[in-house]
Amino acid sequence: AAGGEGEVTFTGVCIAVRKKGMGSNFVLRNVVDGVAVERMFRTFSPLIRDASVVGSVKTNKSKMYYLRDRQLRDSTFGEAIARRPPVAPKK
């Protein structure tokens, strides 16, 4: 669409990544107006113009579906990331 019509920015916690070649996708979760929202995006979709990592936290699980059963504040993005300690880069 011309003039940036239809552009949507979605920021969230990445709770899952599926690596299957051209069928790869990732799932982002965030709280919008008090409701938990999850969106799945295809990694190689031409509709995605830009994707960037804003923060990083080391976890013991590759799929963080357990966030669905936790409180909403655990799924928020922004202040929750700022409170967590930074992750040391891998050598």
C-alpha positions in Angstrom: 0.0 0.0 0.0 1.3 3.5 -0.8 2.2 5.9 1.9 2.7 3.2 4.6 -1.0 2.3 4.8 -1.7 -0.9 6.6 1.6 -0.9 8.5 1.4 -2.5 11.9 4.2 -2.6 14.5 4.0 -5.4 17.0 6.5 -5.7 19.8 6.5 -8.7 22.1 8.2 -11.5 23.8 9.3 -14.3 21.5 7.8 -17.5 23.0 8.6 -19.9 20.1 10.7 -20.3 17.0 10.1 -23.0 14.4 13.0 -23.5 12.0 11.7 -25.4 8.9 13.4 -23.8 5.9 11.0 -21.5 4.1 8.2 -22.5 6.4 10.0 -21.1 9.5 8.0 -18.9 11.8 8.1 -17.3 15.3 5.5 -16.4 17.8 5.4 -13.1 19.7 3.3 -12.5 22.8 2.4 -9.2 24.5 -0.4 -7.7 26.5 -2.6 -5.1 24.7 -5.3 -3.3 26.7 -5.2 -5.9 29.4 -5.6 -8.9 27.0 -2.8 -11.3 26.2 -2.2 -11.3 22.4 -0.1 -13.8 20.5 0.8 -13.4 16.8 2.6 -15.9 14.6 4.8 -14.5 11.8 6.4 -16.3 8.9 10.1 -15.6 9.0 10.5 -15.2 5.2 7.2 -13.4 4.5 7.5 -10.5 2.1 5.0 -8.7 4.3 7.5 -8.4 7.1 9.6 -5.3 6.4 11.9 -5.3 9.5 12.5 -7.4 12.6 14.9 -6.6 15.4 15.8 -7.9 18.8 15.3 -5.3 21.5 16.3 -7.3 24.5 17.6 -10.7 25.4 17.1 -13.0 28.4 18.7 -16.4 28.8 16.1 -19.1 29.5 16.3 -22.9 30.1 13.5 -23.6 27.6 13.3 -23.1 23.8 9.5 -22.8 23.8 8.1 -20.5 26.5 4.5 -21.6 26.3 4.4 -21.6 30.1 3.9 -17.8 29.9 0.3 -18.6 28.9 -0.4 -19.8 32.4 1.5 -17.1 34.2 0.3 -13.6 35.2 -0.1 -11.0 32.5 2.7 -8.9 33.8 5.1 -11.7 32.9 4.1 -11.4 29.3 4.5 -7.7 29.0 7.3 -6.1 27.0 9.1 -3.0 28.0 9.5 -2.4 31.7 9.8 -6.2 32.2 12.8 -6.4 29.9 14.4 -3.3 31.5 14.2 -4.8 35.0 16.0 -8.0 34.0 19.8 -8.2 34.1 21.7 -8.1 30.8 23.0 -11.3 29.3 26.7 -11.6 28.8 27.7 -12.2 25.1 28.7 -15.7 24.2 32.4 -16.2 23.5 
